Amino acid sequence: MKTTPHQTSSHGHLVIIGGGEDRKHDKAILARFVELAGGPDARIVVITAASTIADDMWEIYDQAFGDLGVKQRFHLPLVSRQDANDEAKVRMVAEADGIFMTGGDQKRLLAIIGGTSLDAEMHTALKVRGACIGGTSAGASAMSGHMLAQGKTDLLPQKGAVSLGAGLGFLHRVVIDQHFSERQRLARLLSVVAHNPYLQGIGIDEDTALIIERGRGIEVVGEGSVTVVDGRTMDTNIADIRDHATPELIDVRLHLLPAGSRWYLPTDAEPGNRPMSPALREFLETVTKRNPIS
Amino acid sequence: MKTTPHQTSSHGHLVIIGGGEDRKHDKAILARFVELAGGPDARIVVITAASTIADDMWEIYDQAFGDLGVKQRFHLPLVSRQDANDEAKVRMVAEADGIFMTGGDQKRLLAIIGGTSLDAEMHTALKVRGACIGGTSAGASAMSGHMLAQGKTDLLPQKGAVSLGAGLGFLHRVVIDQHFSERQRLARLLSVVAHNPYLQGIGIDEDTALIIERGRGIEVVGEGSVTVVDGRTMDTNIADIRDHATPELIDVRLHLLPAGSRWYLPTDAEPGNRPMSPALREFLETVTKRNPIS
């Protein structure tokens, strides 16, 4: 098998951050991202395309990753789809051990990189080379195939209040929301799941990361929690109610995974001895699935 | 069978209101309470013991029930347990078709009437005579056997943050919270359920009522929703974490019942043809159960 210079031995990790991660003090989440990318010698590339203040964003992460001892850190400024198909820029991704997407607007991020050579190279980085991909806030929402694009609800879920778009697709059959507890977004996430029971909703708090090791398991790091909303067995009347009405939702399953939660799929070599609920196991199987390069 | 003068033909209803019910405009919830008590000719008694401004409370409900055409409306002021064992006052409950408990502090309400003759007479009213019992805010929380007494959480559930007390016990195996969406109390209710998976959590929004017809079914009336949190099949690590930490919660079931939701247990005479999830059916069986007079 032909290997690239920067292939690592891991399965490839996703570090999905709910926004507002600490960048000035212990930087626990960013430190973990660096570690999963290979440590201080890793090449880290920062994609600021979600933001309209890309240089300011880069300054923040340049400082933070520098403080964490990363010497090879690079800004990848992308303002157009031409940029995202530019050979030199794509090569920066091809040579990166860690790729970090900042906050901003996930629709802007996708409009610039969705379906480009750079997008494809990120999939290769994760799935072939085992690179680590991180994203915070908009950069977190962008990671799933179905992306929570925009929309808000009042206190309760509402029919038709939230719209989805096509995300980067590093994981499938889920939808990700961020700033979750802080902005009281359960009603918004339930609105999505009510319409789309095919998707499991993942709500990530600020300064909190859901870390996914492909093929293996998950871990929650930081200060808050990850909330999972699973509507696959739900009953709902959403098809029959008027727009903006609140749907009846029966039998939604909810998991709350605070920082420190770690769950791994049992393997033949190391059979798990911690009992796991079937619904949680299915969640693990969904998010750790090694989807092909799309 | 000996009947009392005010026996009605119903099974006895509970009207459990999340606070802030409209008292000035269409008064939909209070109108429904009056209807379930027997209409404008019903005798309505208002218990203000939860409040330290009992006369002001009475003034509000005197006006509202008067506007709804109720002629026989009475204030039952109770400031001590002696009051709640006073024969004349207990007789007012014995003769009432509708008994309404205002907001205030549920601990104060229970300290005054818990375990008194008046408490016992309320059970007789509901269970023997089929009277209607309503309660809003503190008066709602007081209805269950295990009562959410006090405590609050930050954005996430916390171990040890909420304390229970002994409520009036019109229904069992549940705990009731009010002002639910408005005060973002899901974390508080999940805190209770995490500690007490024996209890199903019921969160009622403002200007919203959960109406329970004993032995028969439920209905949600008003402007908001009723949220049910069922932790009976949950896994949690709450026993092993430190105080105030956030527990891991796996497989909590959540039902959202917006205003307009109506669910009835199928009977032999009228078998239900609307499919019902087993978890919802168990919730219905729990809350409509005809507990004996305790």
Boltz contact constraints between the chains, C-beta under 6 A:
constraints:
  - contact:
      token1: [A, 155]
      token2: [B, 181]
      max_distance: 6.0
  - contact:
      token1: [A, 156]
      token2: [B, 181]
      max_distance: 6.0
  - contact:
      token1: [A, 156]
      token2: [B, 225]
      max_distance: 6.0
  - contact:
      token1: [A, 181]
      token2: [B, 155]
      max_distance: 6.0
  - contact:
      token1: [A, 181]
      token2: [B, 156]
      max_distance: 6.0
  - contact:
      token1: [A, 184]
      token2: [B, 184]
      max_distance: 6.0
  - contact:
      token1: [A, 225]
      token2: [B, 156]
      max_distance: 6.0
  - contact:
      token1: [A, 225]
      token2: [B, 246]
      max_distance: 6.0
  - contact:
      token1: [A, 235]
      token2: [B, 277]
      max_distance: 6.0
  - contact:
      token1: [A, 246]
      token2: [B, 225]
      max_distance: 6.0
  - contact:
      token1: [A, 246]
      token2: [B, 258]
      max_distance: 6.0
  - contact:
      token1: [A, 248]
      token2: [B, 258]
      max_distance: 6.0
  - contact:
      token1: [A, 248]
      token2: [B, 261]
      max_distance: 6.0
  - contact:
      token1: [A, 249]
      token2: [B, 256]
      max_distance: 6.0
  - contact:
      token1: [A, 250]
      token2: [B, 255]
      max_distance: 6.0
  - contact:
      token1: [A, 250]
      token2: [B, 277]
      max_distance: 6.0
  - contact:
      token1: [A, 250]
      token2: [B, 280]
      max_distance: 6.0
  - contact:
      token1: [A, 251]
      token2: [B, 253]
      max_distance: 6.0
  - contact:
      token1: [A, 251]
      token2: [B, 277]
      max_distance: 6.0
  - contact:
      token1: [A, 251]
      token2: [B, 279]
      max_distance: 6.0
  - contact:
      token1: [A, 252]
      token2: [B, 254]
      max_distance: 6.0
  - contact:
      token1: [A, 253]
      token2: [B, 251]
      max_distance: 6.0
  - contact:
      token1: [A, 254]
      token2: [B, 252]
      max_distance: 6.0
  - contact:
      token1: [A, 254]
      token2: [B, 254]
      max_distance: 6.0
  - contact:
      token1: [A, 255]
      token2: [B, 250]
      max_distance: 6.0
  - contact:
      token1: [A, 256]
      token2: [B, 249]
      max_distance: 6.0
  - contact:
      token1: [A, 258]
      token2: [B, 246]
      max_distance: 6.0
  - contact:
      token1: [A, 258]
      token2: [B, 248]
      max_distance: 6.0
  - contact:
      token1: [A, 261]
      token2: [B, 248]
      max_distance: 6.0
  - contact:
      token1: [A, 277]
      token2: [B, 235]
      max_distance: 6.0
  - contact:
      token1: [A, 277]
      token2: [B, 250]
      max_distance: 6.0
  - contact:
      token1: [A, 277]
      token2: [B, 251]
      max_distance: 6.0
  - contact:
      token1: [A, 279]
      token2: [B, 251]
      max_distance: 6.0
  - contact:
      token1: [A, 280]
      token2: [B, 250]
      max_distance: 6.0
